[in-house]
């Protein structure tokens, strides 16, 4: 839904109520579910120029906020000299640090931080989007355009209808898409899309696909991997991530934070009140109160940073 997404609109209005001038750009490629980092820098550059031309906007540096796939692109932009000089600070919501680890989690549910292993039921939306973009770049699957197209239709339906990708609502479309494919491609489709409640394919095969898919992505565009650029981030940076996030695991927030220069780290909040899609409730009334207090402090930090 691009810049018209209701949650993004509410967030922008709430931020504007603090007295900030807020500009939400439209990136057509992202709205079309193209995993392309290339429009990020020129879009940010144009936004900076536009805001600096507005008479009601105070002169000086600007804050920059990135959500989800946009978060690592914001970090990369903040490490770019001609952009960094105009940026007061950045805030990263639900971002990732390692493309390989993120895709591994999206295909297997497994993620790790500091020697501790975690497992979740991954939101299939992420693998639908990435598969629709880069599956045909995986060696041996150059002819899988029909599978990629089916995944794009699934992701588009979930976006347009605002129905979470793991919901049974999509089961019939998944079955029909699978049925339309040649027999030899059904197992490949199953790695990315299975009806709700169905057993996932062999974990080792999914792990291998995550590795190959990562390689295919980075051959097309190395900017999909933010890690090499993070050491160059010199502006104050604040991170917020959902503890139960099923699309990009919270461990990526930890990894992203620790990959930044110490001088740039302004705070890291992992909360039960924010996620792409959550697999946990916030629990008791007392825990919800604590979560709200934590999230409120994070939002205060966001405004101070940006």
C-alpha positions as CSV (number, residue, x, y, z in Angstrom):
1,X,0.0,0.0,0.0
2,X,3.1,2.2,0.0
3,X,2.9,5.6,1.7
4,X,-0.9,5.2,2.1
5,X,-0.6,2.3,4.5
6,X,-2.9,3.1,7.5
7,X,-0.3,2.2,10.1
8,X,2.3,4.4,8.4
9,X,-0.2,7.2,8.1
10,X,-1.0,7.0,11.9
11,X,2.7,7.0,12.7
12,X,3.4,10.0,10.5
13,X,0.5,11.9,12.0
14,X,1.6,11.1,15.6
15,X,5.2,12.2,14.9
16,X,3.9,15.4,13.3
17,X,1.9,16.1,16.4
18,X,5.2,16.6,18.2
19,X,5.9,19.6,16.0
20,X,8.0,17.8,13.5
21,X,7.6,18.2,9.7
22,X,7.1,14.7,8.4
23,X,7.6,13.6,4.8
24,X,6.7,10.1,3.7
25,X,8.0,9.3,0.2
26,X,6.5,6.9,-2.3
27,X,8.9,4.3,-3.8
28,X,7.0,2.7,-6.7
29,X,9.4,-0.3,-7.0
30,X,8.8,-1.2,-3.4
31,X,5.1,-0.8,-3.8
32,X,5.3,-3.3,-6.6
33,X,7.1,-5.7,-4.2
34,X,10.5,-5.4,-6.0
35,X,13.4,-6.1,-3.7
36,X,15.5,-3.2,-5.0
37,X,17.6,-1.0,-2.8
38,X,18.7,1.3,-5.7
39,X,15.8,3.8,-5.3
40,X,16.6,4.4,-1.6
41,X,19.4,6.9,-1.9
42,X,18.0,9.1,-4.6
43,X,14.6,9.1,-2.8
44,X,16.3,10.2,0.5
45,X,18.3,12.8,-1.4
46,X,15.2,14.3,-3.0
47,X,13.3,14.3,0.3
48,X,16.2,16.2,2.0
49,X,16.2,18.8,-0.8
50,X,12.4,19.2,-0.7
51,X,12.2,19.7,3.1
52,X,15.1,22.1,3.0
53,X,13.1,24.2,0.6
54,X,10.0,24.5,2.8
55,X,9.8,27.9,4.6
56,X,8.0,26.3,7.6
57,X,10.8,23.7,8.2
58,X,13.6,24.9,10.5
59,X,17.0,25.0,8.8
60,X,19.5,22.3,9.7
61,X,19.9,18.6,9.7
62,X,17.0,16.2,9.4
63,X,16.0,12.9,11.0
64,X,15.6,9.8,8.9
65,X,13.4,6.8,9.8
66,X,13.5,3.4,8.1
67,X,11.0,0.5,8.4
68,X,11.6,-3.1,7.6
69,X,13.4,-3.5,4.3
70,X,13.9,0.3,4.4
71,X,15.7,0.2,7.7
72,X,19.1,-1.2,6.4
73,X,18.8,1.1,3.4
74,X,18.5,4.1,5.8
75,X,21.6,2.9,7.6
76,X,23.5,2.6,4.3
77,X,22.4,6.1,3.3
78,X,23.6,7.5,6.7
79,X,27.1,6.1,5.8
80,X,27.1,8.0,2.5
81,X,29.1,11.2,2.7
82,X,26.8,13.6,0.7
83,X,23.7,12.4,2.6
84,X,25.3,12.0,6.1
85,X,26.1,15.7,6.3
86,X,22.3,16.5,6.2
87,X,21.2,13.8,8.7
88,X,20.9,14.5,12.5
89,X,20.1,10.9,13.4
90,X,18.4,7.7,12.2
91,X,15.8,5.3,13.6
92,X,15.6,1.8,12.4
93,X,12.3,-0.2,12.9
94,X,12.4,-3.9,12.3
95,X,15.5,-4.0,10.2
96,X,18.0,-6.7,9.4
97,X,21.7,-7.0,9.5
98,X,22.5,-10.3,7.7
99,X,20.5,-11.2,4.6
100,X,21.6,-14.8,4.8
101,X,20.5,-15.2,8.4
102,X,17.2,-13.4,7.6
103,X,16.4,-15.6,4.7
104,X,17.4,-18.7,6.7
105,X,14.8,-17.7,9.3
106,X,12.2,-17.0,6.7
107,X,12.6,-20.5,5.2
108,X,13.3,-22.5,8.3
109,X,12.2,-20.5,11.3
110,X,15.7,-20.8,12.9
111,X,17.7,-17.9,14.2
112,X,20.5,-17.3,16.7
113,X,22.1,-14.7,18.8
114,X,25.1,-14.9,21.2
115,X,25.2,-18.7,21.1
116,X,21.5,-19.1,21.9
117,X,19.3,-20.8,19.3
118,X,15.7,-19.7,18.7
119,X,12.9,-21.1,16.6
120,X,9.6,-19.5,15.3
121,X,6.9,-20.1,12.8
122,X,8.0,-17.7,10.1
123,X,5.7,-15.4,8.3
124,X,5.7,-16.7,4.7
125,X,5.3,-13.3,3.2
126,X,9.1,-12.6,3.3
127,X,10.0,-15.7,1.3
128,X,7.1,-15.1,-1.1
129,X,8.5,-11.6,-1.9
130,X,12.2,-12.6,-2.1
131,X,11.4,-15.8,-4.1
132,X,9.3,-13.8,-6.6
133,X,12.2,-11.5,-7.2
134,X,15.3,-13.8,-7.2
135,X,14.3,-17.4,-7.5
136,X,15.2,-17.5,-11.2
137,X,18.7,-16.3,-10.3
138,X,19.4,-19.5,-8.3
139,X,21.5,-21.9,-10.4
140,X,19.3,-24.8,-11.6
141,X,16.1,-22.7,-11.3
142,X,16.5,-20.3,-14.2
143,X,13.3,-21.7,-15.7
144,X,11.2,-21.3,-12.5
145,X,9.6,-18.1,-13.7
146,X,6.2,-19.7,-13.3
147,X,7.0,-20.4,-9.6
148,X,8.2,-16.9,-9.1
149,X,5.1,-15.5,-10.7
150,X,2.9,-17.6,-8.4
151,X,4.8,-16.3,-5.4
152,X,4.3,-12.7,-6.6
153,X,0.6,-13.3,-6.9
154,X,0.4,-14.6,-3.3
155,X,2.4,-11.7,-1.9
156,X,0.4,-9.2,-3.8
157,X,-2.9,-10.7,-2.6
158,X,-1.7,-10.6,1.0
159,X,-0.6,-6.9,0.6
160,X,-3.7,-5.7,-1.3
161,X,-6.2,-7.6,0.9
162,X,-4.3,-6.8,4.1
163,X,-4.6,-10.4,5.2
164,X,-1.5,-11.9,6.9
165,X,0.3,-14.4,4.7
166,X,0.0,-17.2,7.3
167,X,-3.8,-17.0,7.5
168,X,-5.9,-19.9,6.2
169,X,-7.5,-17.3,3.9
170,X,-4.7,-17.9,1.4
171,X,-4.8,-21.7,1.5
172,X,-7.0,-22.2,-1.5
173,X,-4.9,-19.8,-3.6
174,X,-1.8,-21.7,-2.6
175,X,-3.4,-25.1,-3.6
176,X,-4.5,-23.7,-6.9
177,X,-1.1,-22.2,-7.7
178,X,0.6,-25.5,-6.9
179,X,-1.8,-27.5,-9.0
180,X,-1.1,-25.3,-12.0
181,X,2.6,-26.0,-11.9
182,X,4.4,-28.9,-13.6
183,X,5.0,-31.9,-11.3
184,X,8.7,-31.3,-11.3
185,X,8.3,-27.8,-9.8
186,X,5.8,-28.6,-7.1
187,X,8.5,-29.4,-4.5
188,X,10.3,-26.1,-5.3
189,X,7.0,-24.2,-4.8
190,X,6.5,-26.1,-1.5
191,X,9.7,-24.6,-0.1
192,X,8.1,-21.2,-0.3
193,X,4.4,-21.8,0.1
194,X,2.4,-24.4,2.0
195,X,-1.1,-24.2,3.3
196,X,-1.5,-23.2,6.9
197,X,-0.9,-26.1,9.3
198,X,0.8,-28.2,6.6
199,X,4.2,-29.7,7.4
200,X,7.1,-27.7,6.0
201,X,9.5,-29.4,3.6
202,X,12.9,-30.9,4.6
203,X,14.7,-28.3,6.8
204,X,18.1,-29.1,5.2
205,X,16.7,-28.5,1.7
206,X,15.2,-25.2,2.9
207,X,18.5,-24.2,4.5
208,X,20.3,-24.9,1.3
209,X,17.7,-22.8,-0.7
210,X,18.2,-19.9,1.8
211,X,22.0,-20.0,1.1
212,X,21.6,-20.1,-2.7
213,X,18.9,-17.5,-2.7
214,X,21.2,-15.2,-0.7
215,X,23.9,-15.7,-3.2
216,X,21.5,-14.9,-6.0
217,X,20.3,-11.7,-4.3
218,X,23.8,-10.4,-3.7
219,X,24.9,-11.1,-7.3
220,X,22.1,-8.8,-8.5
221,X,22.5,-6.2,-5.8
222,X,25.2,-6.2,-3.1
223,X,23.3,-3.3,-1.3
224,X,20.9,-6.0,-0.1
225,X,23.6,-6.8,2.5
226,X,23.9,-3.8,4.9
227,X,26.7,-5.3,7.2
228,X,29.7,-4.0,5.1
229,X,28.4,-0.4,5.4
230,X,27.5,-0.2,9.1
231,X,31.0,0.7,10.3
232,X,30.6,4.0,8.3
233,X,27.5,5.1,10.2
234,X,28.5,8.2,12.1
235,X,25.2,9.7,13.1
236,X,23.1,8.8,16.3
237,X,21.2,5.6,15.6
238,X,18.3,4.2,17.6
239,X,16.8,0.7,16.9
240,X,13.3,-0.7,17.7
241,X,12.2,-4.3,17.0
242,X,9.4,-6.6,17.9
243,X,10.4,-9.5,20.2
244,X,7.9,-11.9,18.5
245,X,8.5,-10.7,15.0
246,X,8.0,-13.6,12.5
247,X,9.2,-11.8,9.4
248,X,12.6,-10.5,10.5
249,X,13.6,-12.0,13.9
250,X,14.6,-9.8,16.8
251,X,18.1,-11.3,16.8
252,X,18.7,-9.2,13.6
253,X,18.2,-6.1,15.7
254,X,20.8,-7.3,18.2
255,X,23.2,-8.0,15.4
256,X,22.5,-4.7,13.7
257,X,23.1,-2.8,16.9
258,X,26.4,-4.5,17.7
259,X,27.6,-3.9,14.1
260,X,27.3,-0.2,14.5
261,X,30.2,2.0,15.8
262,X,29.8,2.5,19.6
263,X,29.7,6.2,19.0
264,X,26.5,5.8,16.9
265,X,24.6,3.6,19.3
266,X,21.8,5.7,20.9
267,X,19.7,2.8,22.2
268,X,18.1,-0.5,21.3
269,X,14.5,-1.5,22.3
270,X,13.1,-5.0,21.8
271,X,9.4,-4.8,22.6
272,X,6.3,-7.0,22.5
273,X,4.2,-4.0,21.1
274,X,5.7,-3.7,17.7
275,X,6.4,-6.3,15.0
276,X,5.7,-7.0,11.3
277,X,3.8,-10.1,12.5
278,X,3.9,-11.5,16.0
279,X,3.8,-15.0,17.4
280,X,3.4,-14.0,21.0
281,X,1.0,-12.0,23.1
282,X,2.3,-9.5,25.7
283,X,1.1,-11.7,28.5
284,X,-0.3,-10.5,31.8
285,X,-1.6,-7.0,32.5
286,X,1.6,-6.2,34.4
287,X,3.7,-7.3,31.5
288,X,1.6,-5.2,29.1
289,X,2.1,-2.1,31.3
290,X,5.8,-2.7,31.4
291,X,5.9,-3.1,27.6
292,X,4.0,0.1,27.1
293,X,6.3,2.0,29.4
294,X,9.3,0.6,27.5
295,X,7.8,1.4,24.1
296,X,6.9,4.9,25.3
297,X,10.5,5.5,26.3
298,X,11.6,4.2,22.9
299,X,9.3,6.7,21.1
300,X,10.7,9.5,23.2
301,X,14.1,8.5,22.1
302,X,12.9,8.3,18.5
303,X,11.7,11.9,18.6
304,X,15.0,13.1,20.3
305,X,17.1,11.2,17.8
306,X,15.2,12.2,14.6
